[in-house]
Amino acid sequence: MKIKLIPTLLLAVALSACSQNKKADLSKQDTLQTPDSQTVALPAPFQTKSARNYCKVIGWPKGKTPIAPTGFSVSLFADSLANPRNIYLAPNGDILVSEANTELKGIKKLGAKIIGAAGSQNLNKSANRITLLRDANGDGIPETKTVFLDKLNQPYGMLIMGNSFYVANTDGLWQYPYKAGQTKITDPGKMILSLPAGGYNNHWTRNLLANAAGDKIFVSVGSGTNIAEHGMENERRRANILLINPDGSGETIYGAGLRNPVGMALQPGTGTLYTVVNERDELGDELVPDYLSSVKQGGFYGWPWAYFGQHEDPRPEVKRPDMVKKTLTPDFALGAHTASLGLTFYNGDKFPAKYKGGAFIGQHGSWNRAKLSGYKVTFVPFANNKPGAKMEDFLTGFIADSVKQEVYGRPVAVMAARDGSLLVADDSGNKIWRVAVK
């Protein structure tokens, strides 16, 4: 995929492209257009120092909620959860919530702050369960709250396909017998696919999504490191979206070079796979933008050798100009270090027309930036089945005091509910918020 360069910067980019055997000129800044015509300015690496700016979660004061645009209301859908990380809508309308978090096995503490935790709470213990919420009368308040499945190992992705319930633990994909409407898994399950465990920062999450035909399963697996600093031999089957059969067989790599592709969703109408990806750290405040992108089967998206198209990362010891050259440019930049994790397309009929077919993105928030970024839910409108040119803030108010680095909570997963509302998991706040039209 070719990058359309702004004419006034053709010379600068040409010089950059010819610098493989020369020391890079770090004063250059590239301005480019993504395949969907969003203009993105990329500074040179190391223009600013790499920051460690962890947030402090102070919790939500009674009666306070996040802030939605005019015409919307925000209410508390569920409370007293234990790090609700992901949300899944069952075919019968039940809401399933995976409760898990980073565990501190072998992670070094830096004073009162934790490297890689970025301000999350209760990190020494993970609930390791899935909770079921049922709002039978549709009033926006679930009457039923029960443990659906427990004794798991950092669960994240969930999927119902036919008569099976799947859950992606950090170390493997499990399959359980399932009947519509049941409130608890009682029959034993089996691991059908082993997965590489753990990972840099919060790269323990493994997400699941059925393909458009409903006969295969996408499995996302983030990288184990920032830039493969421990060698690519330790990154086998990582930084990929895998594709498997429902029984766990037939594994292939659908998309590669995706550093941490957590959120996945199929675009309504086209069935195209989209993902949001956490990009790499320690290149400066504005590098590298997290991104939203369609994923081409067999496509390579750069990690660890290139970022946001064919921009070579100067740090990997083993150079792979061939991999840099084959890198595809993602569709839409979401801002550097925003930790964009949640993704859902809105296909309901309750929100204003401009939201139809667009993407909501949960940005968990930065730690590797001098000023906090993310900590909100954003919206990317789509036109002609492509992302528009401008991202909009949708749910804000998570940052309590940016100077003190204090936040009330941190949004993660987003889900378009069956009643047309938007559900937002706030893992550090231990809540799920509901956004609806007034």
N, C-alpha and C positions, 0 to 999 in steps of 0.2 A: 504493500500500500504506500503510495507516494504522499509526501507532505507538501501542501501548497504553501510556499513561502511568500511572505510579504515582500514585494519587489525591492524596497529600500534596504532590505537586509540580506539580499541574495549573496553579496560579497562576503559578509560576515559568516554566513552559514557555509559557503563554499570553502572558506579558509578553515572553518572548524572541521569540515569533512575531510580535509586533506592533512589533518594534523596527527594521524595515527603514529607516525614515527617522530613527532616533534612534541615538545612540551606545550600543553594547551595554553592558550591565551585566556586566562580566567576573567578578563575584563569584558569579554563578549557576552551579549545577551541575545538569545534567540527568540524571535516572535514568529509563531507559526499558526496555521489553521488546522484544526482537527478534520478528519474526514467529513464531519457534519458541520463545518464552517464556524466552529467556536474559536475565537482568537485566544491564544494562550501565550503569555510571556514567560520564558524560562530563563532565570539568571544562570550565570556560570556556577559550577560547584564551589563551595566554601566561601561564598561572598560574605556570609555571616558565620559566626561560630555555632557549633552544634550545642543546643541548649538542653538542659534537664529542668523542666518547669512543670512539676507535678501538681495537679489540682488537689484541693482538700475538700472532701465531701462533707457538708455540714447538715444535710437532711432538709426536708421540706417543712417549713413552719405550718402549723395547723391552718387550714383554709386556703393556703397558697397553691397555685397550680402553674404549669407552663402557660405560655401566651400564644394564642392562635390568631390568625388574621380576623379582621372585622367580619361578622356574619357567622362565626363559628363559636361553639362552646367547648370547653375542656372540663371533663369530669374524671373522677377516680373510678376506674373500672375494677381494679383489684389492688389490694394492699397486703402488707405483712407477708410478702414472698421472700425468698432467700436467693437474691441475685438472679432475677428473671432475665435470661439472656436471649431466648428465642421464642417466637410465637408461631403456632401452626393452626390453621383452620381445618377441622375435620369436615368431611362431606356432609355430616348431619348438623353442622353448625357449632359443635363443641369447640372450645378454644383449649389447645394444649400448650403448656408453657414449660420449657426446659429450664431448670434452676441449677446453675453450676458456675464455677469461677476458677480463676487461676489458683493453683495450689503452690505453696512456697517451698517445695522440695528442692533444696540446694540453691535457692535464689538468694543472692547477697542483699543484705539490708544496708541502706545508706541513711544513717541516722534514723529518724522516724519515718522516712519515706522508703518505698520499695521499688527497686529497679524493675521496670517492666510492668508494674501493677498500675501505674498511672492514676492513683487515687481511689481505686476500688476498695470496698469495705469487706471485712470478714474473710480475708484471703487465706487464712490458715485452714479453713474447713470449707468443703464444697458440699452443697445439699445433695447433689448427684441424683436428682429425681425429676420426674415430669408430673406437673399438676394439671388437672382437668378443671376447667371453668365452664359452667353451662348457664346461659341466660335464656331460659325457656320461653319467657313471656316477652322478650325483646325490649325491655325497658332500659337497657344499658347497665344493668346491675346483675351480675350472675347470682343465682340462688344456690347453685351447687359448686362447692369447691372440695375436691378430693384428690388424694395421691393416686395418680394413674399408673405410675411405674416408678420403682425406686431401686436402690442398691446398684446404681449405674456408675460409670467412670467418666466424669466430665461430659455429660450428654449435651448435644447441641441440635443437630439436624433431626427432623422428624418427618415421617412420610407414611401415608396410608395408601396402599395399592392393592386392590382386590380384597382378599381376606387376610392381608398381612399388615402389621404395623412394624415400621422400621425406625430404629433410633441409631444415630451415629455417635458412639462414644469416641473419645480422643484416640483410642487404640483399635477401634474396630466397629464394623457395621453389624447390628443385631437385628434379627427377624423374629417376630412373635405372631401367633395366631390372633386374629382380631375379628370382632363382630360389631357392626354398626350400633352405636348407642351405648356400648359397654363403658362403665365408668372406672374400671380397673383391669389391668392386665393380670390374669391369674395363671395362665399356662406358661410353662417354661419356654424361653427363646433359645436361639442358637446364633453364634457368630458365623456370618457367611462371608466376611471379608476382613482380613487383618489390615490395620492401617498404622503408619508410623506415628508414634505417640509424641506428645509434648510439642514444644516450639517456642521460639523467640517471642518475648512479650506475651500476647494472648493468642498465639498461633496454634493453640490446642483445639480450636473449634473445627468441627467437620460438618459441613452442611449437606443436605440432600434435596433433590428435586427430580420429579418424574419428567421425562422428555415429552414432547408434544404428542407423540403417538401413544404414550402411556405404557410402553413396553420395555423401557430401559430407565436406569437411574443415574443421574449426575451426582458425583461425590466430590466436594471441594476439599482440598488439603493444602493448607498454607505451608510456607517455607519453615525450616527449622532454625533459620538464622536470619540476620539482617541482609548480608550479601554473600552468603555461602562461605563465610570466613573459616569454617572448619572443613572445607572441601566439598566438592559436588558429590563425592561418594557417600556423604551423609545426607544428601538431599534426594535420594532415590524416591520416586513416586510423589514428590512434594512440589509445592508451587505449581500445582496442576488442578485442572478439573478432570476427573476420571469419568468414564462411562462404563457401566456394567449391566449385566442382565439381572432380573429380579432375584435370581438365586445366588448372586454374587460372582458368577462366572463371567468369562469373556471380557475381562478388564482391558480397556484401551485408554490412551490419553487423548481426551477430546480437545483441550486447550492447555498450552504450556507457557512457562515463563510468567505466570501470574503469582506475584509474591504472596499475597494472602487474599484469595477470592472468597470472602465470607458470604455476603448476600448474593443469592441467585434468584432469578425470576424469568418466566417466559412472557414475552411481549404479547398482549392480547391481539388476536387476529392473525399475526404472522407466526407465532410459536417460536420466535427467535430467542435463543438463550442470551440473557444479559447477566452481568455480574458487576459488583462493586469491589474494588481492589485496594487494599492498604499498600501503599508504596514504601520505599526504603527510607531509612533514617540517616542522620549524621552528615548530610550534604549541605545543611543550612536551613534557615527559616522557610524559604520558599521552594525548596526541593525536597522530595519530588511530589507533584500533585497526586493525591489519590484520584481514582477515576471510575467512571461508569462506562461500560463498553459492551457491545455485542461481542460474542465469542464465536469465531469461525472455527469449524472443525479442522483440526490439524494446525491451527494458527499458533504462532509463538509471539509472546508479548514482552520479551526483553529480559526478564530477571534471570541471573543477576548482572548480565553484561551491559544491558542498555536500559534506558528509562524513557518513558513517554515518547515512543517512537525510537528512532535510531540515534539517540544521544548516549554516547558511550560513558559508562560509569568508570572513573579513573582508578577505582580502588581494587577490584579483583586482580589477584596476582597472575592468574592464568588468563590471557587475552584470547577472545574469540571473535575476531572481526567478521567471521562468517555468520555468527549468530546475531551480531549487531545488525548486519545487512538484512537479515530475514525478519527483523522485528517489525510487527504491525503497530501502527499508531492507534491508541484507544480513542473512543468516540468523544468523551466529554470529561474535562478536568473538574475536580470537586474541591480543590484547595489542598495545600500541603499539610500533612500531619493531622488531618481532621479525623482520622480513624473512622472512615465511612464503612459501616458494617451492615446496616439493615437496608433491604431493598424490597419494594413492592410496587406493582403497577396498579393504578386506580382504574377499575372497570365498572364501578358502581354508577348509580344514577342520582345520588343525593347531593353530591358536591356540585358547584357551578361547572358549566360546560368546559371551561379551560383546563380543568383537572382530568378530564376524561382521557384515558390512555397515557397519562404522564406517570412519572416515576417519583415516588417518595423515598428518601434516603435518610437513614438514621446515622448521625455523625457522633460517635462516642466521645470524641475530643482528644486534643493533643497532649503530648508530654515533651516532644522534641522541638519545641518552638518557644521563642522568647515571650510571645504573647499568646494567650490561650486562643485556640481556633477550634471550630467544630462546636460540640456541646449543643446541638440543635437538630431538628429535622428539616431537611430542605426538599424542595420540589423542582424537578426538571421537566418542563413541558415538552411534549413531542408533537411534531408536525410532519406529515408525510412519512410516518413510521420512523422518524429520526429525532434525536434530541434537539431541542431548540437551542438558541444561542445564549440564553441567560438562565442561570439558576436563581431560585427565589427562596428566601427564608419562609418556613411554614410554621414550625413550632419552636419557639425560643423561650427565654426566661430561665434556662437551666443554670446560667452563670449568676451567682449571687454578688460577687465582688471580684472583678478581674485583677485589680491591684493586689489583693490578698490571695489570689488564685483559689477563691472559694466558690464551690458550685453546690447547688441543691441536690442534683442528681445527674445522671448521664444516660441519654437515650441510646438504645441499641437497635433491636429488631422493630420493624414497622410492618403492619399487616392491614390490608383492606378487608374489613369484616363483611359478613353477608348482609348486614343491615345498612351498608353504605357508609358506616363510620370508619375512622382510622384508629387502630390500636397501636400504642407505642410502649415498648418495654423499657423501663427505667431501672437498669440493674442495680446501680448504686443507691437509688432511692427505694428499691424493693417494691416497686409499684408498676402497674400498667395503667396508662392514661388513655382516655377515649376522647377523640375529637369528632364532633358532629356538627352539622348545620343547625343553627338556631331555629 
